[in-house]
């Protein structure tokens, strides 16, 4: 299963990021601290799950507003936030396309 992951650069505002992540994830404070200290992925989601991607985007935006330097990865390749936006939009495009096809098939009957 392909994953989208994020890392946060360690800096002096770590407490702000931990608080924010604690409120928006199911991770404990100690788990978040450990991930930050070890420069590991702080959050991961399935590339095929649009709801998970939307939640990740929300958290990334909150972190960016808090001043965090966020790095987004598709598996182990670093990508931009625009990549995340485009991926989400492509899911919605596919949904709209499939709904249109369903509608056309229904109208033909």
C-alpha positions as CSV (number, residue, x, y, z in Angstrom):
1,X,0.0,0.0,0.0
2,X,1.5,3.3,-1.1
3,X,1.8,5.9,1.6
4,X,2.0,9.7,2.0
5,X,4.2,10.7,4.9
6,X,5.3,13.9,6.7
7,X,8.3,14.9,8.7
8,X,8.8,18.1,10.7
9,X,12.2,19.8,11.1
10,X,13.1,20.0,14.7
11,X,13.3,23.6,16.0
12,X,12.5,25.7,19.1
13,X,8.7,25.6,18.6
14,X,8.5,21.9,19.2
15,X,6.0,22.2,22.0
16,X,3.6,24.1,19.7
17,X,3.8,21.3,17.1
18,X,3.4,18.5,19.7
19,X,0.3,20.2,21.1
20,X,-1.2,20.6,17.6
21,X,-0.4,17.0,16.6
22,X,-1.8,15.7,19.9
23,X,-5.1,17.5,19.3
24,X,-5.4,16.3,15.6
25,X,-4.0,12.7,15.8
26,X,-4.4,9.7,18.0
27,X,-0.7,9.8,19.0
28,X,0.4,10.3,22.5
29,X,2.7,13.2,23.5
30,X,5.6,10.8,24.2
31,X,5.1,9.1,20.8
32,X,5.1,12.5,19.0
33,X,8.2,13.6,20.9
34,X,10.0,10.4,20.0
35,X,9.1,10.7,16.3
36,X,10.3,14.3,16.2
37,X,13.5,13.6,18.1
38,X,14.4,10.7,15.8
39,X,13.5,12.7,12.6
40,X,10.9,10.0,11.7
41,X,7.7,10.3,9.8
42,X,5.3,12.0,12.1
43,X,2.1,11.2,10.1
44,X,1.3,8.7,7.4
45,X,-1.7,8.0,5.3
46,X,-2.8,5.8,2.4
47,X,-2.4,7.5,-1.0
48,X,-5.7,6.0,-2.2
49,X,-7.8,7.3,0.7
50,X,-9.0,10.8,-0.1
51,X,-10.4,11.3,3.4
52,X,-7.0,10.5,4.9
53,X,-5.3,12.8,2.5
54,X,-7.7,15.6,3.3
55,X,-7.0,15.1,7.0
56,X,-3.3,15.2,6.4
57,X,-3.6,18.4,4.3
58,X,-5.5,20.0,7.2
59,X,-2.8,19.0,9.7
60,X,0.0,20.2,7.3
61,X,-1.7,23.5,6.9
62,X,-2.0,23.9,10.7
63,X,1.6,23.0,11.2
64,X,2.7,25.5,8.5
65,X,0.6,28.3,10.1
66,X,2.4,27.4,13.4
67,X,5.7,28.0,11.7
68,X,6.8,24.4,11.2
69,X,9.0,23.3,8.4
70,X,7.1,20.4,7.0
71,X,8.5,17.9,4.5
72,X,6.0,15.7,2.6
73,X,7.0,12.4,1.1
74,X,5.4,10.0,-1.3
75,X,6.9,6.8,0.1
76,X,10.5,8.0,0.5
77,X,10.5,10.7,-2.3
78,X,10.0,14.2,-1.1
79,X,7.2,16.1,-2.8
80,X,5.7,19.5,-2.6
81,X,2.4,20.5,-1.0
82,X,1.2,21.2,-4.5
83,X,1.7,17.5,-5.2
84,X,-0.6,16.7,-2.2
85,X,-3.2,19.2,-3.5
86,X,-3.0,17.7,-7.0
87,X,-3.4,14.2,-5.7
88,X,-6.5,15.1,-3.7
89,X,-7.9,17.0,-6.8
90,X,-7.3,13.9,-9.0
91,X,-9.3,11.8,-6.5
92,X,-12.2,14.3,-6.8
93,X,-11.9,14.3,-10.6
94,X,-12.1,10.6,-10.7
95,X,-15.1,10.6,-8.5
96,X,-16.9,13.2,-10.7
97,X,-16.0,11.2,-13.8
98,X,-17.4,8.0,-12.3
99,X,-20.5,9.7,-11.2
100,X,-21.0,11.1,-14.7
101,X,-20.5,7.7,-16.3
102,X,-23.0,6.2,-13.8
103,X,-25.5,8.9,-14.7
104,X,-25.1,8.3,-18.4
105,X,-25.5,4.6,-18.0
106,X,-28.6,5.2,-15.8
107,X,-30.1,7.6,-18.4
108,X,-29.6,5.0,-21.2
109,X,-31.8,2.5,-19.5
